[in-house]
Amino acid sequence: MDQKASAKVLVLDFGAQYGQLIARRVRDLNVYSEIVPCDISADEIREMNASALILSTRMGSSVYGQIHTKSKGA
C-alpha cells in the first residue's frame, strides 16, 4: 500500500485564518487531512489514528507565550 494513501494528518484549529489553506496544501500532496477543533480530547485524536498533527494558531500566538509586535509607527 502507498504510504501517502494510508497517511492521515490532523490540523488542530486554534482559531487561525489559515487552517483551511494548510489542510488544502496537505491534500495537494495526496495526503488525507482533516481539520479538528482545538478542544478535541487526546483519546479522540488517538482513535483517529493520525500520522501527524499540525497546530494552526492565530497570528501573534506562540507555544512559548504571546508574541507582541509593534508597527513601525508605534
C-alpha positions in Angstrom: 0.0 0.0 0.0 1.2 3.5 -0.8 2.5 5.3 2.3 0.8 8.6 1.3 -2.5 6.8 0.7 -2.6 5.5 4.2 -1.3 8.7 5.9 -3.7 10.9 7.8 -2.9 14.4 9.0 -5.0 16.3 11.6 -5.0 20.1 11.6 -5.9 21.3 15.1 -7.6 24.6 14.7 -6.8 27.1 17.4 -8.5 30.0 15.6 -6.2 30.5 12.6 -7.3 32.0 9.4 -5.1 29.6 7.5 -6.4 26.2 8.8 -8.3 25.6 5.6 -5.3 26.5 3.4 -3.0 24.3 5.4 -5.3 21.3 5.1 -5.7 22.0 1.3 -1.9 22.1 0.8 -1.6 18.8 2.6 -4.3 17.3 0.4 -2.4 18.7 -2.7 0.4 16.3 -1.6 -2.2 13.4 -1.9 -2.3 13.0 1.9 -5.7 12.9 3.7 -6.1 15.8 6.1 -8.9 16.8 8.4 -9.5 20.0 10.4 -10.5 19.3 14.0 -11.3 21.8 16.9 -8.6 22.5 19.4 -10.7 21.2 22.3 -10.6 17.6 20.9 -9.6 15.1 23.5 -6.4 13.1 23.4 -8.4 9.9 23.3 -10.3 11.2 20.2 -7.0 12.0 18.5 -5.7 8.5 19.2 -8.9 7.0 17.9 -8.4 8.9 14.6 -5.0 7.2 14.2 -3.3 10.2 12.6 0.2 10.0 11.2 0.8 13.7 12.0 -0.6 16.7 13.8 -0.4 20.3 12.7 -1.2 23.1 15.2 -2.8 26.0 13.4 -2.7 29.1 15.7 -3.8 32.7 15.5 -1.3 35.3 14.2 0.8 36.5 17.1 0.4 33.3 19.1 3.3 31.2 20.1 3.8 27.9 22.0 6.1 30.0 24.3 3.5 32.6 25.1 2.1 35.6 23.4 4.3 37.5 21.0 3.9 41.2 21.0 4.7 43.0 17.7 5.0 46.7 17.1 4.1 48.5 13.9 6.6 51.0 12.5 4.5 53.9 13.6 4.3 52.8 17.3 
